[in-house]
Amino acid sequence: MTIAIQSDIPLKPYNTFGMAVTARHFCELRTLAQLPALLQSEAFRTGPVLWLGGGSNLLLTRDYPGLVVKVSLSGVHLLAEDADSVLVEAAAGENWHDFVRYSLTQGWFGLENLSLIPGTVGACPVQNIGAYGVEVKDLIDSVVCARLDADGEALTLGNADCRFAYRDSVFKHEAAGKLLVTAVRFRLGRRPHLKTAYGDIAGQLEKMGVNEPGPLDVSEAVIAIRRSKLPDPAQLGNAGSFFKNPIIDADQAERLLARFPALPHYPAGEGRVKLAAGWLIDQAGLKGYRDGDAAVHDRQALVLVNHGSASGDDMRRLAEKVIATVRERYGVELEPEPLVL
Ligand SMILES: Cc1cc2nc3c(=O)[nH]c(=O)nc-3n(C[C@H](O)[C@H](O)[C@H](O)COP(=O)(O)OP(=O)(O)OC[C@H]3O[C@@H](n4cnc5c(N)ncnc54)[C@H](O)[C@@H]3O)c2cc1C
């Protein structure tokens, strides 16, 4: 099977920051049968190659000099079921939120707190997406991949092989550029185990007049909270949280808490402490800070936004200013969450 590779394609519609850059080469992978032709193509072999889902965790600062492959593999299949759970496989190009909603309407539970996260199924294991007290690693059974250095041979990584951690996995390290995620297998429950203690889910359910919530209600509550707090990329370019919550030593946390007693902090295992990056940025006076069209969002300091015509370099300069300000004030190093290219 062949694959059409185009040249000099605008990437603005393919990244939620709305960066107006181009790809030297571009193609869309719709079926696995196209993979051999893709791997043999001149554009692939010359590289570099960027595997693209929804482009919602990327900051493209310049024209991409190689091949951008939009992963559009589709399909959702029930692989196995028993009295307690189902094993479901979703192809990498499926829209994440649509898959979450589909699973809930099928009576497959567990993903409700991860509603309305932009992007694709294939990217969900890459940074182990998380929200409202749930990380996707807790629902992933295994990840089906194609080996890019072995003619696309299939390789399935079990959950432990993925080495999931906070916003991290093997796909950001050893497997980056070597494995293409083609599908993800989820183990979902048949009985709800709702997690409503995080954030304002319980308060939102009350506001909605729901006394005995089910998973779809929790999904609706999460959607409502997210819509009220986070800018919609269709209206205001952004990539969600631009910084990870920093994890520091308990000693350093103790010293910081003596100076800033209100600093939100959470145990992060092994005597380490996770801080709320949004609070650090907000309290450093940067919430709503704007330099041209690049800005720190005025309702959520963790989110950097493009008010229209900010360039990738404008966004990067803003990110550097935030990092330097937080370092100076608290001695804490912030790390960007999106891939910056
Ligand atoms: C408004 C907004 C809110 C957000 N909220 C959250 C949140 O609550 N929690 C959270 O964790 N994230 C959040 N994000 C970040 C983002 O939505 C997730 O990281 C999402 O999983 C990215 O999916 P994507 O398909 O857009 O990936 P892309 O941005 O296209 O790619 C991200 C990375 O994954 C790689 N990749 C993509 N597809 C594949 C594949 N098939 N195989 C191998 N590598 C691949 C890419 O090369 C790149 O390195 C938010 C973003 C936005 C814009």
The ligand as an SDF file (V2000), in Angstrom:
LIG
                    3D

 53 58  0  0  0  0  0  0  0  0999 V2000
   -6.3520   22.6920   27.1150 C   0  0  0  0  0  0  0  0  0  0  0  0
   -5.4270   21.5410   27.4080 C   0  0  0  0  0  0  0  0  0  0  0  0
   -5.5830   20.8140   28.5840 C   0  0  0  0  0  0  0  0  0  0  0  0
   -4.7380   19.7290   28.8770 C   0  0  0  0  0  0  0  0  0  0  0  0
   -4.9380   19.0520   30.0360 N   0  0  0  0  0  0  0  0  0  0  0  0
   -4.1390   18.0070   30.3520 C   0  0  0  0  0  0  0  0  0  0  0  0
   -4.3450   17.2700   31.5670 C   0  0  0  0  0  0  0  0  0  0  0  0
   -5.2650   17.5470   32.3320 O   0  0  0  0  0  0  0  0  0  0  0  0
   -3.5030   16.2480   31.8310 N   0  0  0  0  0  0  0  0  0  0  0  0
   -2.4950   15.8890   30.9870 C   0  0  0  0  0  0  0  0  0  0  0  0
   -1.7660   14.9380   31.3070 O   0  0  0  0  0  0  0  0  0  0  0  0
   -2.2660   16.5700   29.8260 N   0  0  0  0  0  0  0  0  0  0  0  0
   -3.0660   17.6110   29.4850 C   0  0  0  0  0  0  0  0  0  0  0  0
   -2.8530   18.3080   28.3270 N   0  0  0  0  0  0  0  0  0  0  0  0
   -1.7370   17.9190   27.4460 C   0  0  0  0  0  0  0  0  0  0  0  0
   -2.1390   16.9990   26.2680 C   0  0  0  0  0  0  0  0  0  0  0  0
   -3.5040   17.0920   25.9990 O   0  0  0  0  0  0  0  0  0  0  0  0
   -1.7990   15.5360   26.5410 C   0  0  0  0  0  0  0  0  0  0  0  0
   -0.4290   15.3950   26.8080 O   0  0  0  0  0  0  0  0  0  0  0  0
   -2.1660   14.6330   25.3600 C   0  0  0  0  0  0  0  0  0  0  0  0
   -1.9670   13.2760   25.6990 O   0  0  0  0  0  0  0  0  0  0  0  0
   -1.3600   14.9380   24.1020 C   0  0  0  0  0  0  0  0  0  0  0  0
   -1.9530   14.2210   23.0400 O   0  0  0  0  0  0  0  0  0  0  0  0
   -1.6720   14.5950   21.5300 P   0  0  0  0  0  0  0  0  0  0  0  0
   -2.2710   13.5170   20.7020 O   0  0  0  0  0  0  0  0  0  0  0  0
   -2.1310   15.9760   21.2450 O   0  0  0  0  0  0  0  0  0  0  0  0
   -0.0880   14.5010   21.4760 O   0  0  0  0  0  0  0  0  0  0  0  0
    0.9180   15.3860   20.6050 P   0  0  0  0  0  0  0  0  0  0  0  0
    1.0000   16.7480   21.1820 O   0  0  0  0  0  0  0  0  0  0  0  0
    0.6160   15.2520   19.1670 O   0  0  0  0  0  0  0  0  0  0  0  0
    2.2880   14.6190   20.9270 O   0  0  0  0  0  0  0  0  0  0  0  0
    2.8230   14.6320   22.2350 C   0  0  0  0  0  0  0  0  0  0  0  0
    4.0540   13.7080   22.2750 C   0  0  0  0  0  0  0  0  0  0  0  0
    3.6510   12.3640   22.0550 O   0  0  0  0  0  0  0  0  0  0  0  0
    4.3060   11.8220   20.8990 C   0  0  0  0  0  0  0  0  0  0  0  0
    3.3360   10.9620   20.2290 N   0  0  0  0  0  0  0  0  0  0  0  0
    2.0880   11.3070   19.8090 C   0  0  0  0  0  0  0  0  0  0  0  0
    1.4760   10.2340   19.2630 N   0  0  0  0  0  0  0  0  0  0  0  0
    2.3570    9.2120   19.3320 C   0  0  0  0  0  0  0  0  0  0  0  0
    2.3180    7.8300   18.9250 C   0  0  0  0  0  0  0  0  0  0  0  0
    1.2240    7.3030   18.3500 N   0  0  0  0  0  0  0  0  0  0  0  0
    3.4080    7.0650   19.1480 N   0  0  0  0  0  0  0  0  0  0  0  0
    4.5150    7.5880   19.7470 C   0  0  0  0  0  0  0  0  0  0  0  0
    4.6090    8.8710   20.1420 N   0  0  0  0  0  0  0  0  0  0  0  0
    3.5470    9.6650   19.9500 C   0  0  0  0  0  0  0  0  0  0  0  0
    4.7090   13.0180   20.0780 C   0  0  0  0  0  0  0  0  0  0  0  0
    5.7850   12.7240   19.2010 O   0  0  0  0  0  0  0  0  0  0  0  0
    5.0740   14.0100   21.1540 C   0  0  0  0  0  0  0  0  0  0  0  0
    6.3500   13.7280   21.6690 O   0  0  0  0  0  0  0  0  0  0  0  0
   -3.6960   19.3870   27.9870 C   0  0  0  0  0  0  0  0  0  0  0  0
   -3.5390   20.1180   26.7950 C   0  0  0  0  0  0  0  0  0  0  0  0
   -4.3980   21.1750   26.5010 C   0  0  0  0  0  0  0  0  0  0  0  0
   -4.2320   21.9380   25.2150 C   0  0  0  0  0  0  0  0  0  0  0  0
  1  2  1  0
  2  3  1  0
  2 52  2  0
  3  4  2  0
  4  5  1  0
  4 50  1  0
  5  6  2  0
  6  7  1  0
  6 13  1  0
  7  8  2  0
  7  9  1  0
  9 10  1  0
 10 11  2  0
 10 12  1  0
 12 13  2  0
 13 14  1  0
 14 15  1  0
 14 50  1  0
 15 16  1  0
 16 17  1  0
 16 18  1  0
 18 19  1  0
 18 20  1  0
 20 21  1  0
 20 22  1  0
 22 23  1  0
 23 24  1  0
 24 25  2  0
 24 26  1  0
 24 27  1  0
 27 28  1  0
 28 29  2  0
 28 30  1  0
 28 31  1  0
 31 32  1  0
 32 33  1  0
 33 34  1  0
 33 48  1  0
 34 35  1  0
 35 36  1  0
 35 46  1  0
 36 37  1  0
 36 45  1  0
 37 38  2  0
 38 39  1  0
 39 40  1  0
 39 45  2  0
 40 41  1  0
 40 42  2  0
 42 43  1  0
 43 44  2  0
 44 45  1  0
 46 47  1  0
 46 48  1  0
 48 49  1  0
 50 51  2  0
 51 52  1  0
 52 53  1  0
M  END
$$$$
